[in-house]
Amino acid sequence: MMQHDANWNYLKGESFRVVSVPYDGRELSVVILLPCKGRFKEFERSLDFERVDQTLKGITPHRVLFKMPRFRTGSSLDLRDGDVLSLQT
């Protein structure tokens, strides 16, 4: 379990919460949008570029107690597959 008590950029919206979790060195961060319980479909329908942009402009530093299970993600891509890349000559 990852747990931090820190000042991070945070916003509580009507149907969601958002937190910007900085990586080591604070040059990069991952932004996590978390819909409120029972409001995922509503949140998903309202999500577009303008909404995300407006939300990110509204986040401000707050003291946040952040807990999240550790996880790994990964992917692989076979670049030899002609369907992956669309090259025009």
C-alpha positions in Angstrom: 0.0 0.0 0.0 1.3 3.4 -0.9 0.6 6.1 1.7 1.5 9.7 1.8 0.5 12.7 3.9 1.7 15.6 1.8 0.8 18.9 0.2 -0.3 17.9 -3.3 -2.5 19.6 -5.9 -6.1 18.5 -5.3 -9.7 19.4 -6.1 -13.0 18.1 -5.0 -15.6 18.5 -7.6 -19.4 17.7 -7.5 -19.0 14.2 -8.8 -15.3 13.5 -8.5 -12.0 14.2 -6.9 -8.7 14.7 -8.6 -5.1 14.6 -7.2 -1.8 15.2 -8.9 0.7 12.7 -7.5 4.3 13.9 -8.1 7.0 11.5 -9.1 10.4 11.6 -7.4 11.9 15.1 -8.1 8.5 16.6 -8.8 9.2 17.2 -12.4 6.5 14.8 -13.5 3.2 13.8 -11.9 0.3 11.4 -12.6 -3.1 12.9 -12.4 -5.8 10.6 -10.9 -9.5 11.4 -11.5 -11.7 9.5 -9.0 -15.4 9.5 -9.5 -17.6 9.6 -6.4 -19.1 6.3 -5.4 -22.2 5.5 -7.6 -21.4 8.3 -10.1 -19.0 6.7 -12.5 -21.4 6.7 -15.5 -22.3 10.4 -15.0 -18.6 11.3 -14.6 -17.6 9.3 -17.6 -20.3 11.0 -19.8 -19.1 14.4 -18.8 -15.4 13.8 -19.4 -14.0 15.6 -22.4 -10.9 17.7 -23.2 -12.4 20.9 -22.0 -13.6 19.4 -18.7 -10.2 17.9 -18.0 -8.4 21.1 -18.9 -10.7 23.2 -16.7 -10.3 20.7 -13.9 -6.5 20.8 -14.1 -6.5 24.6 -14.0 -8.6 24.4 -10.8 -6.4 22.2 -8.7 -4.5 23.8 -5.9 -2.2 22.6 -3.1 -3.9 21.0 -0.2 -2.8 18.7 2.5 -3.8 15.2 1.3 -3.7 11.9 3.0 -3.3 9.6 0.0 -3.6 5.8 0.1 -3.5 3.6 -2.9 -2.6 -0.1 -3.5 0.7 -0.6 -5.3 0.3 -1.9 -8.8 2.3 -2.5 -11.9 1.2 -2.0 -15.4 2.8 -2.9 -18.7 2.3 -3.6 -22.3 4.1 -5.0 -25.3 3.9 -4.2 -28.9 5.1 -6.3 -31.8 6.4 -3.7 -34.3 6.7 -6.4 -36.9 3.0 -6.5 -37.2 1.9 -4.5 -40.3 -1.3 -3.4 -38.6 0.4 -1.6 -35.8 2.2 1.0 -37.8 0.7 2.9 -40.7 3.6 3.8 -42.9 3.1 5.6 -46.2 5.8 5.8 -48.8 
